[in-house]
């Protein structure tokens, strides 16, 4: 980032999730945690995330709505709405996942991801331009996109393609797009948390309970705000309750419960 630092005006973090997505931004690349803003207003709805769903017109070529606005509603009377709701499309990026959602024959999952990121990107651009009207989004905004630790190189390259086609950067290989795994992002947050009492050599575990999976990763604090690479990673499915037998077993293996 050294080559970019002098030109970057905003850093935007995007959490593209299986069930819900969100973003946060900071006006200064060196902002503290207190200066980071997490978006919590979505077209009339409130919440730190919006559903990762998208609704198409009947021919799947045009996006009708996305996020909260695409949620099914109960019409008071019958309508001629032929729009199609698509969800769980991020699952196509998991190579080893046995069961994946079905998509209409006319629709490719890469197009769906691209269309969703495009709509999210439009919202981000509008938000940042309220602070700086002459902002050059493609050279003055650094985008950090979180990815699951299970993503292989092909999945990451697919995400880069989709982000480029969605208009999040001007060039496919732009330095203004960076990837970080979800547990690494959480670990960085832990290091900058005001109540951090870690000493060099201490290890800590990040527990990521997602919509359908739970991931446990262990890191070592090296000092001077540096952490080691992930030394262990365990993934597992989680039931309808976060505290289910599988979850407890994963914690037991990491010696978090006895």
N, C-alpha and C positions, 0 to 999 in steps of 0.2 A: 504493500500500500504506500510505500515511501514516495514512489513516483506520482501518486495521485493526491497525497495528503494536502499539498498546498492549494489544490483546485477544488477539493470536495467541500460542498456547503451543507449537504445533508447526508446522513446515513440512515437507510431504511432497512429494517429487518422484516422479512416476510416469513410467516409460518404457514406453509401450505399443507394442511392436514387432510387426513382421510375423511373425517367427520365434519370438522370445522376449520376455518382459516382466519388469520388476522395479520396485522402488521403494526409496527411501532416505528417511530422516527426520532431523530435528534438533529437539531440545527447545527451542531458543532461536532465534528468527529471525535473530539476528546471530551464530550459531555459526560457528566457523572450520571449515576442511575436516577437521581432526582430530576434530571433535565430531560429524561426520555419520556415521550408521550406515546401511550398506547391507544390506538383508535378504539372508540367505544360507541360510535354512532354510525348506523348503517341504514340509510334510506328510511328513516322514521323508527327504526328499531335500535335498542340499546344493548350493549354487551361487548365484551372484549374480543369476541370472535363472531363470525357469521358462518352459516352452514356452507359446506363445500358441495353445493348442488347448483345445477344450471338447468334452465328450462329453454327448450328450443321451439321454434315454430314447426309446423308439421313436416316441412321438408328438411329439417336439421341444418339448414344453411344459415339461419338467422337466430341469434340469441334473443329470447323474449325477456328473460329476467335471470337473476342469479342471487345467491345468498339468501338472506331472509325473505327478500321479495319473491323468490321462487318457491317458497313453501306452499304446499297444498292448502287451499282454503275451502270452506264450505259455502258454496254459492246459495243465495236465498232462492234463486230460481235457475232453471236449466239454462246453460249457455252453449254456444257453439265453439268453445275453447278446445282446440285440437293440439295444444302445445304438449311437448314431451319432456318429462322430468328425468334428468340423468344424475346419478349419485355414485359414490364409492369408486370413481374412476381412477383415483390415485393407486388403487390396488393393482392395476395393470403393470406398475413399475416394479413390483416385488417379484423377482424372477422365480423364487422357490415357492411361491404361494400356490397351493393346489387348486383352491376354489376361487374363481374370480367372477365378478358380476357380469351379466350379459349386456351387450350393447346392440342396438339396432344395426342391421347389416350396412346401412348407409353411413354409419358413424365410426370414426376411428378414435381411439382413446387419446391419441396425441392431439387431435383437433379439440377435443373437449378440454384437456388441460390448458392448451393454448388459449382457447376462448375464455376460460375462467380467469387465467392470469391476465389476459387483456383487460377484462372488466375491472379486476382488482387494481391493475396498473393505472387505468384511467382515473380511478378514485384517488389513488396515491398522488398522481400528477396534479389533479385539481386541488388537493389538500396543500401540497408544497407550494403551488403557485399563489396561494393566498398569502404566503409569507414573503415570497420573492417572485414578483411577476416576470422578471427577465431571467429567471433561472434556466440554465441549459441542462435539462434533465439528463441528457446522455453523457455529459462530461462532468457535471457538478454534483451528481447523486451517486453514492455507493450503495448498491443493493446487496444485502447479505441474505441468502436464501437457505433456510434450514432444511436438512434432509435426514431421513432415518439412517441409522448406522448400518442397516441391512442393504442399503442401495449399493449395487455394484457399479463399475465404471460405465456400463451401457445405460443404466438408469440415470446416472448423473449427466451423461451426454444428452440423453433424451430431454431431461429437464432444461439443460442449456438451450437446446433447439427450441423447445416450447417457449421459454422466456424470451428468446430472440424473436421468434415469430409473433409473440404477443406484444412486441414493441417495448419491452423493458430495457433494451439496449440497442444501440445503433449498429454495432458489429457483433457477430456471433462470439468472437473471442475477446470481447471487451473486458478490460480489467475492472470495469465498474460493476461486475457481477462476481460475487464470491459465494462459495458454498461452505457451510459448516454443519457438522452432524448435530442432531438435537441434543444428545448428552454433552457434547463439547460446549454448546451454547449455554446449557444449564450450568456446566462447571465454571465457565468464565463468569457467569452471574454470581455464583457462589464466592468467587475470589474477590469480587468487587462489593459484596454485601457488607454493610457497615458493621455487622456483628460477627464478621469472620474472625475466628480465633485460631486459624490453622497455623502450624509451625512447619518449617521445612522438614520433609520426611513424613509428614502426616498423610494418611490416605483418607479419601472420602468417597462415598457412593452416591450416585445420582439415580433416583427411582423415577422413571417416566411411565406414568399410567395413562395410556392413550385410550382411544375409543374402543379398540379391540385387542390391544396387546399391552404387555408391560415389559419394559427394558430396564435392566440393572447394569450399570457400568461403574467401574472403579478407577479412580484417578489418584495420582500422588502429587502433593504440593511441593514444588521444587524451591520455592522462595521467589521473591521479587516478582510476584504476580505471574509466575510461570507454573504450568502443570505438565505432567508427563503425558505421553500418548495413552490412549485407553489400554489398560493392562488386562482387563477382563470385560467381557460383555455377555450377558445372558438375555435371551428373548423368550417370551412365552405368551400364550393366549390367556386372556382374562375373561372371566364369565361376566354375567350381568352385574355382579357386585365387584367392586375393586378389591375387597378383602375376601377372596375366595380361597379354596384349598390350593390351587395352583400358584396363586400369588404368594401365599404364606410359605409354600415350599421353596419358591425362588428366594425369598428373604432368608429362609433357614439356611440355604446353601451358602449365602453370603455372610452368615453369622450375625444377621441383624435381629433375629428372634431366636429364642432358645426353648 
